[in-house]
Amino acid sequence: MSKTQLLLHLVPIVGFFPSLWTLYRGQGSREQLAISRLSITLALTWLLSYLLLATGAATSDFFPLRLFILNSFLTSGYFLVSVWLILRLMQGKSGRLPGFSSLAERVLGKYLS
């Protein structure tokens, strides 16, 4: 059941909510807490970037198409990274992502654990 829960936490957008609940309760294995932090960090980074690019595209007179294209690349990247992490967990490998995992530990480790 634990591996299934880990996979659920990494589902794009939807996995944010079980991850937040896991960190809020503070219960779970060390790996589950780390995956939850990573999932929340990825989702919030994507959401913030998505909103900033969409706002920029809506208010820009010169670059709206380029910003919309960049926004679609960002969203595709978020989904591909999530699927890649799910596949790594299914293979029994680490669910860490260089850069984002350490950022998640530093930022969310203070507030949600």
Buried (B, 14 or more C-beta within 10 A) or exposed (E): EEEEBBBBBBBBEEBBBBBBEBBEEEEBEEBBBBBBBBBBBBBBBBEEBBEEBBEBBEEEEEEBEEBBEBBEEBBEEBBEBBEEBBEBBEEEEEBBBEEBBBBBBEBBBEEBB
